[in-house]
Amino acid sequence: MLSHPEMCRQRLKIKDCLVNPDEIRESERSSKIWLFYKLYQKTPVTTKYVLVVVRIMNGEGFIVTAFFTDKIKKGELIWRKSQ
């Protein structure tokens, strides 16, 4: 998280994003990269999505990076929370 200093002390938001995402998309670059999104009204940088990038290997995933973003990126929809 050193390349995203605004993510300091955001471990609970990252975990919540993985456990209870608003949406999961497959990266346009690789089917082995999944993008987990969750919108938060209050963050250190205003209303933003937390994006957790997860690489899937051997049936398991690991976090590549996490950061705040203002919009959901393109990619095939894997799952969306029902409204």
Secondary structure in CASP SS format (residue, H / E / C, confidence):
PFRMAT SS
TARGET T0000
AUTHOR 0000-0000-0000
METHOD secondary structure of the structure
MODEL  1
M C 1.00
L C 1.00
S C 1.00
H C 1.00
P H 1.00
E H 1.00
M H 1.00
C C 1.00
R C 1.00
Q C 1.00
R H 1.00
L H 1.00
K H 1.00
I H 1.00
K H 1.00
D H 1.00
C H 1.00
L H 1.00
V H 1.00
N C 1.00
P C 1.00
D C 1.00
E E 1.00
I E 1.00
R E 1.00
E E 1.00
S C 1.00
E C 1.00
R C 1.00
S C 1.00
S C 1.00
K C 1.00
I E 1.00
W E 1.00
L E 1.00
F E 1.00
Y E 1.00
K E 1.00
L E 1.00
Y E 1.00
Q C 1.00
K C 1.00
T C 1.00
P C 1.00
V C 1.00
T C 1.00
T C 1.00
K E 1.00
Y E 1.00
V E 1.00
L E 1.00
V E 1.00
V E 1.00
V E 1.00
R E 1.00
I E 1.00
M E 1.00
N C 1.00
G C 1.00
E E 1.00
G E 1.00
F E 1.00
I E 1.00
V E 1.00
T E 1.00
A E 1.00
F E 1.00
F E 1.00
T E 1.00
D C 1.00
K C 1.00
I C 1.00
K C 1.00
K C 1.00
G C 1.00
E E 1.00
L E 1.00
I E 1.00
W E 1.00
R E 1.00
K C 1.00
S C 1.00
Q C 1.00
END
